[in-house]
Amino acid sequence: MGIRSAEGGSAADGPGYGSNEAIFVEGRASQRREAALAFERPYGSRCAGEGRKQFVSNIDAYYYRRQNDMERYPETFGKPGADYIAKQWSTGEDKRIERLTQEAFALGFLAPSDFDGLARKLVDAVVRGERVTAHSCAG
């Protein structure tokens, strides 16, 4: 017997998502906007105080949501869910956020240790192979 979807049918036979997907699509778009805005903040605000807290929080929320979706959709909807959600998180904007994350890591504005759990898992993967070339927040 296959995985059952929340709607009651076999998830392996479905589209890879549930009846509320439109809400989740908008949620992903909103998460991307918030992450992109975090990277538009002045460099000087990324290192301390409320600016730092907001910078890390917005990026953490993006990567948490993305990693959570990448794990939950296959659990709930099987291979169609895995294929669907992988495509949903592979937009040009997602690639841009990854590049900005790598740049922020290389410049010393972010470290995987700034993140917990699910977000850290994905941030680790995104910055793997990158070298820290500056310590912008040191001192």
Secondary structure, 3 states (H helix, E strand, C coil): CCCECCCCCEHHHCCCCCCCHHHHHHHHHHHHHHHHHHHHCCHHHHCCHHHHHHHHHHHHHHHHHHHHHHHHHHHHHHHHHHHHHHHHCCCHHHHHHHHHHHHHHHCCCCCHHHCCHHHHHHHHHHHCCCCCCCCCCCC
